[in-house]
């Protein structure tokens, strides 16, 4: 849902280093050099990897998911689904509603499967 920030696992060079809740992580205590960082959803199926370079000073990695539009669509759909439980729709309108919501559910599933290894956008900041 919109505004809900779930925790994510962070791995460096395939070693689990912790769980972060939010949109960024500061990495300290590693020798200078290049590392592969992976951010993984608590659902292990969704993750992203990137190469970062640990430098002197603060090393912050920001990440965000690519789900903003889908979150908005599903929030609207949930509200309409709840409203639909209290009112009776014309059968034609109900049929179109079911076709549209089931259609973008299928599109969402295909989209999720296609981006599952690139689920997050990772950016290193100094």
C-alpha positions in Angstrom: 0.0 0.0 0.0 1.1 3.6 -0.4 3.2 4.9 2.4 3.9 1.5 3.8 7.6 0.9 4.1 8.6 -2.7 4.5 12.0 -3.8 5.7 14.6 -5.1 3.2 17.6 -7.3 3.6 21.0 -5.9 2.5 23.9 -8.1 1.3 27.4 -7.1 0.4 29.3 -9.6 -1.7 26.6 -12.2 -1.0 27.0 -11.8 2.8 24.0 -10.7 4.8 24.8 -7.5 6.7 21.5 -6.4 8.0 17.9 -5.3 7.6 17.0 -1.8 6.8 13.6 -0.1 6.9 13.5 3.0 4.8 15.0 4.3 1.6 18.7 4.4 2.4 21.5 2.7 4.2 24.8 4.0 5.4 27.7 1.5 4.9 30.6 1.8 7.4 33.3 -0.5 8.5 34.3 -1.9 5.2 37.8 -1.6 3.6 38.0 0.8 0.7 37.1 -0.9 -2.6 34.4 -2.2 -4.9 31.6 -4.4 -3.6 28.5 -6.0 -5.0 25.5 -4.8 -3.0 22.1 -6.5 -3.1 18.9 -5.2 -1.7 16.3 -7.9 -1.3 12.7 -7.7 -0.3 11.6 -9.8 2.6 10.0 -11.9 -0.1 13.3 -13.3 -1.5 11.9 -13.3 -5.0 12.3 -9.5 -5.4 15.8 -8.0 -5.4 18.4 -5.8 -7.2 22.1 -5.8 -7.3 24.6 -3.1 -8.1 28.3 -2.5 -7.7 29.3 0.3 -5.3 32.7 1.7 -4.4 33.4 2.3 -0.7 35.4 5.5 -0.3 36.6 7.6 2.6 33.9 9.3 4.5 30.2 8.5 4.4 29.0 5.9 2.0 25.2 6.0 1.6 23.1 3.8 -0.7 19.6 5.0 -1.6 17.1 2.7 -3.1 13.5 2.9 -4.2 11.1 0.5 -5.8 9.4 0.9 -9.2 5.9 0.4 -7.9 4.4 3.9 -7.5 1.9 3.6 -10.4 0.9 0.1 -9.4 0.5 1.1 -5.8 -1.9 3.9 -6.8 -3.9 1.6 -9.1 -4.3 -1.1 -6.4 -5.3 1.4 -3.8 -8.0 2.7 -6.1 -9.1 -0.9 -6.8 -9.3 -1.8 -3.1 -11.5 1.3 -2.4 -13.7 0.4 -5.4 -13.9 -3.2 -4.3 -15.0 -2.1 -0.8 -17.6 0.3 -2.2 -18.8 -2.4 -4.6 -19.7 -4.6 -1.5 -22.2 -2.0 -0.4 -23.9 -1.1 -3.6 -25.3 -3.1 -6.5 -23.8 -2.2 -9.9 -25.5 -2.5 -13.3 -24.4 -6.0 -14.7 -22.7 -4.3 -17.7 -20.7 -1.9 -15.5 -19.9 -4.8 -13.1 -18.6 -6.9 -16.1 -16.4 -4.0 -17.3 -15.1 -3.4 -13.8 -14.1 -7.1 -13.4 -12.5 -7.2 -16.9 -10.4 -4.1 -16.2 -9.3 -5.0 -12.7 -8.5 -8.6 -13.6 -6.7 -7.4 -16.7 -4.4 -5.1 -14.9 -3.8 -7.7 -12.2 -2.5 -10.1 -14.9 -0.4 -7.2 -16.4 1.0 -6.5 -12.9 1.9 -10.2 -12.4 3.7 -10.3 -15.7 5.5 -7.0 -14.9 6.6 -8.3 -11.5 8.0 -11.5 -13.0 9.9 -9.5 -15.6 11.5 -7.1 -13.1 12.0 -9.4 -10.2 15.9 -9.2 -10.3 15.8 -5.4 -10.9 13.0 -4.6 -8.5 14.8 -1.6 -6.9 16.7 1.3 -8.3 20.0 1.6 -6.4 22.0 4.8 -6.3 25.1 5.5 -4.3 25.5 9.0 -2.8 28.4 10.6 -1.0 
